[in-house]
Amino acid sequence: MKAGLLVSGAVAALFASALPAQASPSGITDPPPDKIVIDVATVNGSGCPLGTAAVAVSEDNTAFTVTYSDYLAQVGGDSSPTSARKNCQLNLVVHVPQGFTYAVASADYRGYASLMAGASGTEKASYYFQGSPNTASRTHTFRGPYEDNWQATDATDWAQLVWAPCGVQRNFNINTELRVSAGASSPAATSYMTMDSTDGDISTIYHLAWKECPGR
């Protein structure tokens, strides 16, 4: 599965303009004037088996949507032991103009959860560059009783952003995970959590921060 993504300067500026002035080091810059091309190289994982994840690019080329049709973790009842944890990894090839580097500063996720009293559900996302030891992870936990849509936002402080290495091409990976624990709930009761979609509209976009590489 492969799709192209063009991220315009206006989208990246959406995050950059929201940064407090005191949080902006001298290296921060406006987004590069050229559009940024992102290829979705692979989509893999137990939460997105072949044919169950679809990648679409918005008409204005400023966002992307990943829609899942089989991303569900559950426990209890007749659930199999492997159903308690599901994951999906996006492998992105980001083509950045020479002299610039980027980081994903925030992202929103959403889905639906049905958790019995005593059960819990967890959404986790990890972000890292191929070959880099630095991994940024965020975890959100929901506790039963819970029967509703859920939404989780990953926001990273400037000092903790993981930047793409300058001068080399490294794929960027986003690995999401859903995990459900029965906890003190009845073993006969089923609890589950789904990841319905990761949408690229104004409220659920991957926000990018930019800075110039040293020596530019």
C-alpha positions in Angstrom: 0.0 0.0 0.0 1.5 3.3 -1.0 0.2 6.8 -1.3 1.8 10.3 -1.7 1.2 13.1 0.7 1.9 16.8 0.0 2.1 18.9 3.1 1.8 22.6 2.4 3.5 25.3 4.4 0.2 26.5 5.7 -0.4 23.2 7.6 3.1 23.2 9.2 2.6 26.8 10.2 -0.6 25.9 12.0 1.6 24.3 14.7 4.5 26.6 14.5 2.4 29.7 15.0 0.9 28.1 18.1 4.3 27.7 19.8 4.8 30.1 22.8 7.5 32.7 21.9 9.7 31.6 24.8 9.6 28.0 23.6 11.0 28.8 20.2 14.8 28.4 20.0 16.8 30.3 17.4 16.7 27.3 15.1 13.0 27.4 14.5 12.0 28.5 11.1 9.0 28.9 8.8 8.2 25.8 6.8 10.1 25.4 3.5 8.4 27.2 0.7 8.1 24.0 -1.5 5.5 21.4 -0.8 6.8 18.4 1.2 6.3 15.0 -0.4 5.6 12.1 1.9 5.3 8.5 0.6 3.5 6.0 2.7 5.8 3.0 2.1 4.2 0.3 4.2 1.3 -0.3 6.6 1.7 -3.4 8.7 0.5 -4.9 11.9 -2.1 -7.1 13.6 -4.4 -4.1 13.8 -4.2 -3.5 10.1 -4.0 -6.8 8.2 -3.7 -6.8 4.4 -6.6 -5.0 2.8 -8.1 -3.6 6.1 -6.3 -0.2 6.1 -6.9 2.5 3.5 -4.7 5.6 3.0 -6.2 8.7 1.4 -4.8 12.1 0.7 -7.0 15.2 1.1 -8.0 17.1 -2.0 -5.9 20.1 -1.0 -2.8 17.9 -0.4 -2.4 19.2 3.2 -3.4 16.1 5.2 -3.9 12.4 5.0 -6.4 9.9 6.5 -5.8 6.3 7.5 -9.0 4.4 7.9 -9.0 1.0 9.6 -11.7 -1.7 9.3 -10.3 -4.3 11.6 -8.4 -2.5 14.3 -10.0 -3.9 17.5 -8.5 -5.2 20.7 -10.7 -7.2 23.1 -10.8 -9.5 26.2 -13.3 -11.6 28.0 -16.0 -13.9 26.7 -14.7 -16.1 23.8 -11.9 -13.7 22.9 -8.6 -15.3 21.9 -5.5 -14.5 24.1 -3.9 -12.6 21.1 -6.9 -10.3 20.8 -6.0 -8.3 23.8 -3.3 -6.3 21.9 -3.3 -5.0 18.4 -0.9 -2.7 16.6 -0.3 -0.9 13.3 2.9 0.6 12.0 3.1 3.3 9.3 6.4 3.6 7.5 6.7 7.0 5.9 9.3 8.3 3.4 9.5 12.1 3.9 11.3 14.1 1.1 12.4 17.4 2.7 14.1 20.3 0.9 17.9 20.4 1.4 18.9 22.3 4.5 15.7 21.7 6.5 14.6 19.2 9.1 11.2 18.4 10.7 9.5 16.8 13.6 6.0 15.6 14.2 4.8 17.8 17.1 1.3 16.6 17.8 -1.3 14.1 16.6 -4.9 13.1 17.5 -6.3 9.6 17.6 -9.9 8.4 18.1 -12.1 5.4 18.2 -14.8 3.7 20.4 -14.4 1.8 23.6 -16.8 -0.6 25.5 -15.1 -1.3 28.9 -16.8 -3.2 31.7 -16.3 -2.1 35.3 -12.8 -3.1 36.4 -11.5 -3.3 32.8 -9.2 -0.8 31.1 -8.1 0.1 27.6 -4.8 1.7 26.5 -3.9 3.6 23.3 -0.1 4.1 22.7 1.8 5.7 19.9 5.5 5.6 19.3 7.4 7.8 16.8 11.0 7.2 15.6 13.3 7.5 12.7 14.8 4.5 11.1 18.2 3.7 12.6 17.8 6.2 15.4 17.9 5.1 19.1 15.5 8.0 20.1 11.9 7.0 20.3 9.1 9.3 21.5 6.1 7.5 23.0 2.8 8.6 24.4 0.2 6.4 26.3 -3.4 7.1 27.1 -5.5 4.9 29.4 -9.3 4.6 29.7 -10.9 2.8 32.6 -14.3 1.1 32.8 -17.1 1.4 33.1 -16.8 3.2 29.8 -19.1 3.1 26.8 -18.4 6.0 24.4 -16.2 7.4 21.7 -12.6 8.2 22.9 -10.0 10.7 21.7 -6.4 11.0 22.6 -4.0 13.8 21.6 -0.2 13.4 21.6 1.5 16.7 22.1 5.3 17.1 22.5 7.2 19.9 24.2 9.7 21.6 22.0 12.7 20.3 23.9 11.5 16.7 23.5 10.8 16.7 19.8 12.6 14.0 17.8 14.1 15.6 14.7 14.8 14.0 11.4 18.6 13.7 11.0 20.1 16.3 8.6 21.7 15.2 5.4 20.4 11.7 5.2 17.2 10.0 4.2 15.6 8.1 7.1 12.1 6.7 7.1 9.8 7.9 9.8 7.8 5.3 11.7 4.5 5.8 13.6 3.6 2.6 15.6 0.1 2.7 17.2 -1.2 0.1 19.7 -4.4 -0.8 21.4 -4.4 -3.0 24.5 -7.4 -4.1 26.6 -7.1 -5.6 30.1 -9.9 -7.5 31.9 -8.6 -6.4 35.3 -11.2 -7.1 37.9 -14.1 -7.4 35.4 -16.0 -10.7 35.0 -14.1 -13.1 32.7 -17.5 -13.8 30.9 -17.9 -10.1 30.0 -16.3 -8.7 26.8 -14.5 -5.4 26.8 -13.1 -3.9 23.6 -11.5 -0.8 22.1 -11.3 0.2 18.5 -9.2 2.6 16.4 -11.8 3.8 13.9 -9.6 6.2 12.0 -6.7 8.7 12.1 -8.1 11.7 10.2 -6.3 14.6 8.6 -9.0 17.2 9.1 -8.3 20.4 11.1 -8.8 18.6 14.4 -6.8 15.4 13.8 -3.8 16.4 11.7 -0.2 15.5 12.2 1.3 18.9 13.0 4.9 19.5 11.8 7.6 21.7 13.3 10.5 22.9 11.2 14.1 24.2 11.7 17.1 24.7 9.6 20.0 22.3 9.6 23.3 23.5 11.0 25.5 25.2 8.5 22.7 26.1 6.1 
